[in-house]
Every structure is written in C-alpha cells, then in structure tokens.
Amino acid sequence: MRRLVLATALLLLAATAAALDWEYVGMDGVSATTITVDPLHDRVFVGTYEGFHYLDLPTDTWTERDWEDWIGRQVYAVDFADDLPGRVITGRENAWFKGYLEVSDDLGATETFVYESTGGRVTDIMHADLSDHWACTWSDVAPGELLRSADAGVSWSTVGGHGFSAMTDLELPGSGELYVAGDAGVKWTHDDGATWESLNGDLPAGQGVYCICYAYAGGDVLTPTSLFASVDAGVYFSETPGDWTPMLTTSCRRLVSLPVPVYLAPDALAAVTWDGRVLVSRNFGGSWDDETGILPGTPIDAAYCPYDRGLYVLTSTRGLYRFRNVVTETPSAPAARLAVDAWPNPFNPSTTLRIELPAAGPTTLRIHDVQGRTVATLLDGAQPAGERRLVWRPDGLPSGVYLARLSSASGDVSTRLILLK
C-alpha cells in the first residue's frame, strides 16, 4: 500500500519543478551562522558572530540581539521552548574555542550563562513536543559533549556512552528516538542515552556525517528510520537501520524536509551544498533541481517555515532569503489565506494545530485516519476571522498517518499529521 501511494505521488510531484524566485527577508551585510524557525510563536532566529537576530513573522519586524565588537559571543545553535514564549536558548563559542550555553526569558534582551562545555562550540540544540532539550558540541582539546536539559535549558547534564568525539547534528522525530551525527557516523537511542545503536551499516566507511534529516517517505506505513544523512561521498537515505541508499553525489552542509500538502505524499527535500548551491528534490531524493538561481552570496543554512510554507535560506554575509510555498509553488499572502498547520510533526503525545481563517463563519476542524474515518472533531461551529491554535492529544490511537481537515465558507484545506509511539 505505501509503495503504491508513494510511486503515484512521485509521478504527480515530479512535474512541478521550476526555478525559485527568491525574496529578500533581511540582514544583508551581517555575518551569519545558523537559522532556526520557531513555528509555535512564528519567529525566525538567525545566529551571528556577535549574538542573534530574530524576525517576528506576523509583524515582519526584526530585533537585533548582537553585542557589537565583542569576541566570544558567536551563536551556532538556537532553540526555543514550546510553553515559554520568551525563552531562547543559544549555543555559542567563546574566545577560547569552548562551547557554552545561555538562556533568556525575554527573547535575548537579557541572557544568563548556564553551561560551559569541556569541548568546542555548540553545534545543535533541539527538543520535541514539550520534551527535554538536547545539545551537542564539537571537539576542542577535549571531546565534544552530548547534553540534556529537563528544564527547558536552565540546567544541563552530560550523556555518555555514545562514542562520539565530535558531534555535528541532532534529530528528534517526536517518538522518543534521538539521532546523533558526527565523527562516529550516525547513532540512535530509544531510552534517553542509556543505550546506543550504530546506524552506520553500509554508509561509506571512515567518513563523518555532516548533517541528518528525518523525512516522511509517504504512504500509510511508517518505516523504522526514514533518515537522510550527508557524508563526503554525498547524501544517503535509510528506512531500515543500517541499510543506506545513495540519493545524491554532492555533499551537503544542511538537509531540510519540506512537507507536501498532498495527503500521504512523501516530503520534498532541500539541500544546501558545501559548494554553495541550493538543491530541491520534489520526489523524495529521486532527482534534484538546482534552485540557486540569482540568490546572492554563499548559502550556508536553510529551514522550513510552516507560517508561509516557505523555504528560508541563509547566506554567510548577504542576508536571509525565502520562497513561500516552495512545494506548491503558488505564492500567496499568508494573512489572507485559509490554512492549517501543525507543530511538532511528527509528534508524540500531542501536537498544536494552527488555523487561519480569512473570514468569519461556520468552521469545522476534524482529524481523519487513513481509512477516512473521523477520529476527532476539534472545531464545529461559528468562528471569527483570524488565527487560532488548538492542541490535539490522540490518547488511545495507534501510531500512523492522520489528516487534519479544516472546512469553512472559504474552502477546504488539510495537513498531514504523523503520530509516532
């Protein structure tokens, strides 16, 4: 069933490729390092060599949090907290090349030092669905560290036994697994780091992993891993632990999954290559389109933003650029649309659905399983125009793919939900 749906979806999506028209967002002339999207609070964070900036998407307003002319303030990773709107966690590198973490509860107006690593710079910080935060560091004189926080970044403890000396990337698909990438390849844990399993299998031997990306492969059957990884030899995909298939012969510094609106269709993918290109695959890695076009500067990072279904690409010094609705390629103003999105997704045990209504009127928001049966009704009645957020906690339902369908006088839209247990 999954293979049939996947093959059909690939044929439908393969014909949609077109050159992207990049829209300038801001920060031209600023030396940037990393980008993170906060989909719950509609913000985009950009790390710099002196701190960070953030963009409030509904108001299109930038705020700068740089300490100008300071050294040792560079930010290489940013994360947020689902239930603390002002919480920002930054992963940095000091003047002695040691990684450290700071926390702010006012979006960076004031910041508190909370942890200094024995290793090098902080390379990633992540969390999933109101759960613990994780961070990893590169090596310095001492090996890098894997860190865990149970209080949204205020305090951190080290997690050992993973066998890495230098870590590059983390992935948390929302089901309790943690994937770690670095000089020891790719490993995962299902018990918060008590035990570890190598996923290297037939990845090219002796090559560290630059980045990893969890992506939905399509269909109604979830695969055990569904992970992309980039090494020197290129990009590989695994849906079974240890089994890897080559998907791209170019090495990448960032891989991003792009959810496709078509129900049960596989994710599209974006890649930022080490040689300064932006590639997009609309058939789950089967083929790649070079969408760099007239993008100025050197792209170094990318992120997907549910607010406008946009691909945001960060350049080293020429600013931030985006293409709205990168998968559907039908640009529209986000404030005037009928829309439903969810984060986190995949998720466990709950996800937050955000709806946008261009006009007031009778509205329903229902959740359906793959057989089309309604398993939950979150809205059924008159609603005002504007945005609203609702939490869905599917107690008693099995892992799988679900469809959230929003219906109003303005039309019908839907989004795919992936529950992992």
C-alpha positions as CSV (number, residue, x, y, z in Angstrom):
1,M,0.0,0.0,0.0
2,R,2.7,2.5,1.0
3,R,4.8,1.7,-2.1
4,L,1.8,2.2,-4.4
5,V,0.8,5.5,-2.9
6,L,4.5,6.6,-2.8
7,A,5.0,5.8,-6.5
8,T,1.8,7.6,-7.5
9,A,2.8,10.7,-5.5
10,L,6.2,10.7,-7.1
11,L,4.8,10.8,-10.6
12,L,2.5,13.6,-9.6
13,L,5.1,15.7,-8.0
14,A,8.0,15.2,-10.4
15,A,6.5,17.6,-13.0
16,T,6.2,20.6,-10.6
17,A,9.9,21.7,-10.7
18,A,10.5,25.4,-11.6
19,A,13.1,28.0,-10.8
20,L,12.6,29.7,-7.5
21,D,12.1,33.4,-7.2
22,W,14.0,34.3,-4.1
23,E,12.6,37.1,-1.8
24,Y,14.9,39.1,0.3
25,V,14.0,39.0,4.0
26,G,16.7,41.0,5.8
27,M,20.2,41.0,7.4
28,D,22.3,41.9,4.3
29,G,25.9,42.7,5.4
30,V,25.6,40.7,8.7
31,S,28.0,37.8,9.2
32,A,25.5,34.9,9.9
33,T,26.0,31.4,11.1
34,T,22.7,29.5,11.5
35,I,18.9,29.7,11.2
36,T,16.1,28.2,13.4
37,V,12.4,28.5,12.9
38,D,10.0,28.6,15.9
39,P,6.7,27.5,14.4
40,L,4.7,27.9,17.6
41,H,5.5,31.5,18.1
42,D,6.0,32.4,14.4
43,R,9.6,33.5,14.7
44,V,12.8,33.0,12.7
45,F,16.1,33.2,14.6
46,V,19.4,33.9,12.9
47,G,22.7,33.3,14.7
48,T,25.6,35.8,14.1
49,Y,29.2,36.2,15.2
50,E,28.1,38.6,17.9
51,G,24.7,37.1,19.0
52,F,21.5,36.7,17.1
53,H,18.6,38.5,15.4
54,Y,15.0,37.3,15.2
55,L,12.2,38.1,12.8
56,D,8.6,38.2,14.1
57,L,6.7,36.9,11.1
58,P,3.2,38.3,11.7
59,T,4.6,41.9,12.1
60,D,7.6,41.4,9.7
61,T,9.8,43.0,12.4
62,W,13.4,42.3,13.1
63,T,15.0,42.6,16.5
64,E,18.8,42.6,16.9
65,R,20.5,40.9,19.9
66,D,24.1,41.4,19.0
67,W,26.9,42.5,21.4
68,E,28.8,44.6,18.9
69,D,32.6,44.5,18.8
70,W,32.7,41.6,21.4
71,I,34.5,38.4,20.8
72,G,33.4,35.0,22.0
73,R,29.7,35.7,21.5
74,Q,29.2,33.8,18.3
75,V,26.0,31.8,18.1
76,Y,26.0,28.4,16.2
77,A,22.7,27.0,17.5
78,V,19.3,28.4,18.7
79,D,16.3,26.7,20.3
80,F,13.1,27.8,22.0
81,A,10.6,26.4,24.5
82,D,7.0,25.5,23.4
83,D,5.3,26.8,26.5
84,L,7.6,29.7,27.3
85,P,7.1,32.3,24.6
86,G,10.1,34.4,25.7
87,R,12.6,31.5,26.2
88,V,15.6,31.4,23.9
89,I,18.5,29.0,24.3
90,T,21.7,29.9,22.4
91,G,24.6,27.6,21.8
92,R,27.9,29.6,21.4
93,E,31.7,29.5,21.2
94,N,33.8,31.7,23.5
95,A,37.2,33.3,22.7
96,W,39.0,30.2,23.9
97,F,37.0,28.0,21.4
98,K,34.9,26.4,24.2
99,G,31.2,25.9,23.7
100,Y,28.7,27.4,26.1
101,L,25.0,27.8,26.6
102,E,22.9,30.9,27.5
103,V,19.2,31.2,28.3
104,S,16.9,34.2,28.0
105,D,13.3,34.6,29.1
106,D,12.8,37.9,27.3
107,L,13.9,37.0,23.7
108,G,17.5,37.9,24.3
109,A,17.1,41.3,26.0
110,T,18.9,39.8,28.9
111,E,20.8,36.5,28.9
112,T,22.1,34.1,31.6
113,F,25.1,31.9,31.2
114,V,24.1,28.3,32.2
115,Y,26.8,25.9,30.9
116,E,30.4,25.7,29.6
117,S,31.4,22.6,27.7
118,T,34.7,20.9,28.0
119,G,34.5,20.5,24.2
120,G,34.2,23.0,21.4
121,R,31.4,25.1,20.0
122,V,27.8,24.1,20.4
123,T,26.7,22.7,17.0
124,D,23.0,21.9,17.6
125,I,20.2,22.3,20.1
126,M,16.8,20.5,19.7
127,H,13.7,19.5,21.5
128,A,10.4,17.7,20.5
129,D,6.9,18.3,21.8
130,L,7.3,19.8,25.3
131,S,10.1,17.2,26.0
132,D,13.7,17.5,27.1
133,H,16.1,19.7,25.3
134,W,19.3,18.2,23.8
135,A,22.5,19.9,22.7
136,C,25.8,18.7,21.2
137,T,29.2,20.2,20.8
138,W,32.2,19.9,18.5
139,S,35.6,18.7,19.9
140,D,38.3,21.0,21.2
141,V,41.3,19.7,23.2
142,A,38.7,17.5,24.9
143,P,36.0,15.5,23.1
144,G,32.6,17.1,22.4
145,E,29.7,16.6,24.7
146,L,26.1,15.4,24.4
147,L,23.9,17.4,26.8
148,R,20.4,17.0,28.1
149,S,18.1,19.5,29.9
150,A,14.9,18.7,31.6
151,D,14.0,22.3,32.5
152,A,14.0,24.0,29.1
153,G,17.6,24.8,29.1
154,V,18.2,26.2,32.6
155,S,20.4,23.3,33.7
156,W,22.3,20.7,31.7
157,S,23.8,17.2,32.3
158,T,26.1,15.2,30.1
159,V,25.1,12.0,28.5
160,G,27.8,9.4,27.7
161,G,28.2,6.1,26.0
162,H,27.6,7.3,22.5
163,G,31.2,7.0,21.3
164,F,31.4,10.4,19.5
165,S,34.4,12.7,19.8
166,A,32.8,15.5,17.7
167,M,29.1,15.9,17.0
168,T,27.5,17.9,14.2
169,D,23.7,17.4,14.2
170,L,20.8,16.1,16.2
171,E,17.4,14.9,15.0
172,L,14.3,14.2,17.2
173,P,11.4,12.9,15.1
174,G,9.0,13.1,18.1
175,S,8.7,9.5,19.0
176,G,11.3,9.3,21.8
177,E,14.2,8.5,19.5
178,L,17.3,10.7,19.4
179,Y,19.6,10.6,16.4
180,V,23.1,11.9,16.7
181,A,25.5,12.5,13.8
182,G,29.3,13.3,13.8
183,D,32.7,11.7,13.5
184,A,31.3,8.3,14.6
185,G,28.7,8.3,11.8
186,V,25.0,8.1,12.9
187,K,23.7,6.5,16.1
188,W,20.3,6.5,17.9
189,T,18.9,5.8,21.3
190,H,15.4,5.0,22.4
191,D,16.0,5.4,26.1
192,D,17.5,8.9,26.6
193,G,21.0,7.7,26.0
194,A,21.1,4.7,28.4
195,T,21.9,2.5,25.3
196,W,23.1,3.3,21.8
197,E,22.8,1.6,18.4
198,S,25.0,2.4,15.4
199,L,23.1,3.0,12.2
200,N,26.2,3.2,10.0
201,G,25.7,-0.1,8.3
202,D,26.7,0.4,4.6
203,L,27.3,4.1,4.8
204,P,30.8,4.8,3.3
205,A,33.3,3.8,5.9
206,G,35.6,6.3,7.6
207,Q,33.5,9.4,6.8
208,G,32.0,11.6,9.4
209,V,28.4,12.7,8.9
210,Y,27.8,16.4,8.4
211,C,24.0,16.5,8.8
212,I,21.0,14.4,9.1
213,C,17.3,14.9,8.4
214,Y,14.2,12.9,9.3
215,A,11.7,12.9,6.4
216,Y,8.3,11.2,5.8
217,A,8.6,8.7,3.0
218,G,4.9,8.7,2.1
219,G,2.1,6.2,2.4
220,D,0.3,4.8,5.4
221,V,3.0,2.6,6.8
222,L,5.8,4.3,8.8
223,T,9.4,3.0,8.2
224,P,11.7,2.3,11.2
225,T,14.2,5.1,10.4
226,S,13.3,7.3,7.3
227,L,16.6,9.3,7.7
228,F,18.8,11.2,5.3
229,A,22.5,11.7,6.0
230,S,25.2,13.6,4.2
231,V,28.9,12.5,4.1
232,D,31.8,13.4,1.9
233,A,30.5,11.0,-0.8
234,G,27.1,12.6,-0.9
235,V,23.6,12.1,0.6
236,Y,22.2,8.7,1.6
237,F,18.7,7.5,2.7
238,S,17.8,4.8,5.2
239,E,14.4,3.4,6.0
240,T,15.8,0.3,7.8
241,P,18.5,0.6,10.4
242,G,21.9,0.2,8.7
243,D,20.6,0.0,5.1
244,W,21.6,3.1,3.1
245,T,20.8,4.1,-0.5
246,P,22.7,6.8,-2.3
247,M,20.5,9.7,-3.3
248,L,22.9,12.5,-4.3
249,T,26.6,12.5,-5.2
250,T,27.1,16.0,-3.8
251,S,28.0,16.5,-0.1
252,C,25.7,18.9,1.8
253,R,26.0,21.0,5.0
254,R,22.2,21.1,5.6
255,L,19.3,18.9,4.7
256,V,15.7,20.1,5.2
257,S,12.4,18.2,4.9
258,L,9.5,20.1,3.2
259,P,6.0,18.7,4.0
260,V,3.9,18.2,0.9
261,P,0.2,19.2,1.1
262,V,-0.9,16.1,-0.8
263,Y,-2.2,13.5,1.6
264,L,0.2,10.5,2.0
265,A,2.7,12.1,-0.4
266,P,6.3,12.0,0.6
267,D,8.1,15.0,1.8
268,A,10.1,17.2,-0.6
269,L,13.7,18.0,0.4
270,A,16.0,20.9,0.2
271,A,19.8,20.8,0.5
272,V,22.5,23.4,1.0
273,T,25.7,22.0,-0.6
274,W,29.2,22.6,0.5
275,D,30.0,24.2,-2.9
276,G,27.3,26.9,-2.3
277,R,24.2,25.7,-4.1
278,V,20.5,25.2,-3.0
279,L,19.0,22.0,-4.4
280,V,15.4,20.9,-4.1
281,S,14.0,17.4,-4.6
282,R,10.3,17.1,-5.2
283,N,10.3,13.3,-5.5
284,F,12.0,12.3,-2.2
285,G,15.5,12.4,-3.5
286,G,14.9,10.7,-6.8
287,S,16.1,13.8,-8.7
288,W,17.3,17.2,-7.6
289,D,16.8,20.7,-9.1
290,D,19.4,23.4,-8.7
291,E,17.4,26.4,-7.4
292,T,20.3,28.6,-6.5
293,G,19.5,31.0,-9.4
294,I,20.2,34.6,-8.6
295,L,20.5,34.0,-4.9
296,P,23.3,36.4,-3.8
297,G,26.1,35.4,-1.5
298,T,27.0,31.9,-0.3
299,P,24.1,29.8,1.2
300,I,25.2,28.2,4.5
301,D,21.9,27.1,6.1
302,A,18.2,26.5,5.5
303,A,15.0,25.9,7.3
304,Y,11.3,25.2,6.6
305,C,8.7,27.6,8.0
306,P,5.1,26.5,8.4
307,Y,3.8,30.1,8.7
308,D,4.1,30.7,5.0
309,R,5.2,27.1,3.9
310,G,8.4,28.8,2.9
311,L,12.0,27.6,2.4
312,Y,14.3,30.1,4.2
313,V,17.9,30.1,3.0
314,L,20.6,31.9,5.0
315,T,23.8,33.3,3.3
316,S,27.1,34.0,5.0
317,T,27.0,37.8,4.6
318,R,24.3,38.7,2.1
319,G,21.3,38.1,4.3
320,L,18.2,35.8,4.5
321,Y,16.0,34.9,1.6
322,R,12.9,32.8,1.2
323,F,10.5,31.3,-1.3
324,R,6.9,31.0,0.0
325,N,5.0,27.8,-0.7
326,V,8.2,26.1,-2.0
327,V,6.4,22.8,-2.7
328,T,3.1,24.1,-4.2
329,E,5.0,27.0,-5.9
330,T,1.9,29.2,-5.7
331,P,2.9,32.2,-3.7
332,S,0.2,33.9,-1.7
333,A,0.0,36.4,1.1
334,P,-0.2,34.4,4.4
335,A,-2.5,36.8,6.1
336,A,-5.4,36.3,3.6
337,R,-5.4,32.6,3.3
338,L,-7.3,29.6,4.7
339,A,-4.7,27.4,6.3
340,V,-4.0,24.7,8.8
341,D,-0.5,23.6,10.0
342,A,0.8,21.6,12.9
343,W,3.9,21.5,15.1
344,P,5.6,19.3,16.1
345,N,5.0,16.9,13.3
346,P,5.9,14.0,13.6
347,F,4.7,14.1,17.2
348,N,4.1,12.2,20.5
349,P,2.0,12.7,22.6
350,S,0.4,15.9,21.3
351,T,0.7,18.5,18.5
352,T,-0.5,22.1,18.2
353,L,-2.6,22.9,15.2
354,R,-2.7,26.5,14.0
355,I,-5.6,27.6,11.7
356,E,-6.0,30.8,9.8
357,L,-9.5,31.9,8.7
358,P,-9.8,34.8,6.2
359,A,-13.4,35.3,7.1
360,A,-15.8,34.6,10.0
361,G,-18.3,31.8,9.6
362,P,-19.2,28.1,10.3
363,T,-16.0,26.1,10.6
364,T,-15.0,22.5,11.2
365,L,-11.7,21.0,12.1
366,R,-11.7,17.2,12.0
367,I,-9.0,14.6,12.2
368,H,-9.3,11.5,10.0
369,D,-7.3,8.2,9.8
370,V,-6.0,6.7,6.6
371,Q,-9.4,4.9,6.0
372,G,-11.1,8.3,6.1
373,R,-12.8,7.8,9.4
374,T,-13.2,10.8,11.7
375,V,-11.3,10.1,14.9
376,A,-11.5,13.6,16.5
377,T,-13.5,16.8,16.0
378,L,-11.7,19.9,17.3
379,L,-14.0,22.6,15.9
380,D,-17.6,22.5,14.8
381,G,-19.4,25.9,14.8
382,A,-19.0,29.6,14.1
383,Q,-15.5,31.0,14.3
384,P,-14.2,34.6,13.9
385,A,-11.7,35.5,11.2
386,G,-8.0,35.3,12.2
387,E,-5.7,32.8,13.7
388,R,-6.4,30.2,16.4
389,R,-4.4,27.4,18.0
390,L,-5.6,24.1,19.3
391,V,-3.8,21.1,20.9
392,W,-4.6,17.6,19.8
393,R,-3.7,14.8,22.1
394,P,-4.7,11.5,20.5
395,D,-4.9,9.3,23.5
396,G,-5.7,5.7,22.6
397,L,-4.9,6.0,18.9
398,P,-2.1,4.0,17.3
399,S,0.9,5.3,15.5
400,G,0.3,6.2,11.9
401,V,-0.6,8.9,9.5
402,Y,-3.7,11.1,10.1
403,L,-5.3,14.0,8.2
404,A,-6.4,17.3,9.7
405,R,-9.1,18.9,7.5
406,L,-10.2,22.5,8.0
407,S,-13.5,23.4,6.3
408,S,-15.2,26.8,6.1
409,A,-17.1,29.0,3.7
410,S,-13.7,30.0,2.3
411,G,-12.9,26.4,1.2
412,D,-11.2,23.3,2.5
413,V,-7.6,22.7,3.3
414,S,-5.8,19.9,5.1
415,T,-2.4,18.9,6.5
416,R,-0.8,15.6,7.2
417,L,-0.1,14.5,10.8
418,I,2.3,11.7,11.8
419,L,1.8,10.2,15.3
420,L,4.8,8.1,16.5
421,K,4.6,6.0,19.6
